[in-house]
């Protein structure tokens, strides 16, 4: 959709979904499949850490992170 943009979507694993949000609606495989079929997604990172470190950003060459605004402990 945007020129010069490579969209990477991180998908959290079941363990972290349960820890931070509670019981999930979809399991690991279903979440990855849902994201995989979005036409704007270029790459999926699974499992993606819930708490993003600078090292993770550097290792995956990510410039910007968007996350929901719920007040998670991390």
N, C-alpha and C positions, 0 to 999 in steps of 0.2 A: 504494500500500500504506500509506503514511503521510500523514496530513493535512498540508497546508502544505509539502510537499516537492516540489521540482521537480528530478528527477534528470537531470543532464547527464553524459554519458559521453564522455571524450576518447579518440579513436582515433589512435594514432601512425601515421606514414607508414612505408612500407617501408624508406626510407633509415635512419631512426632505429632501427627494429626490428633491422636488420642490424648497425648500429653497436653497439647496447647488448646485444642478446640473441643475435645470430647469425641464421642463415637462418630465416625465419618459416614457419609452416605455411600460413597464409592470406595472400593479397595485400591491398592497401588496400581494394579493392572488397568482397572477401569478409568482411573484418573489420567493415567498416561495415554490411554486410547482416546479419551475425550479431547485432550490437548492435541494429540497427533493429528486429529482430523480437522483442526482449525486451519484454514488456508493461509493465515498470516504468520503462523508459527514456523520458523526455520529450523529450530533445534530444541530438544528437550534435555534438561539436566535432571536425572533421577538416580539416586535420591538427591534432592537439593537440601542443604542444611537449613533449618529454620532460622538460625541466627547466622547472618552473613558476615564473614570476616573479610578484611582487606586481602588476606592471602587467597581466599576463595575467588574474589573478584579478579585478582591478578592472574591466578591459575587458569581461569575460564575466559579471560579477556573481556570482562563485562564492565561497561561504563556507567550504567544506571540501573537501579533496582527500585521496583514499585512493589509495595506490600500493603495489605489492608491495614486500616488504622485502629484496629482493636487493641486495647492496652495489654499486650502480652508481657509477661515478666521479663523477657529478654529485650 
